[in-house]
Amino acid sequence: MYLHSRRHDSVSDYLPPSRAEFKKAFEEGKVLRHATSPVLLSTLEDGRIVRGLAGVPKS
């Protein structure tokens, strides 16, 4: 929590994280982002399953 004053004001009391703090938070969240990122799969006419939307009919 980053506060400068006695009265809490979320906008004026905010201090952005340092580069080191940001980098650490970004690295710690990398595994979760990778594990929960969506993957789109579709099926071509010949039955092959492909990554992406190449198998979705245009009409």
Buried (B, 14 or more C-beta within 10 A) or exposed (E): EEEEEEEEEEEEEEEEEEEEEEEEEEEEEEEEEEEEEEEEEBEEEEEEEEEEEEBEEEE
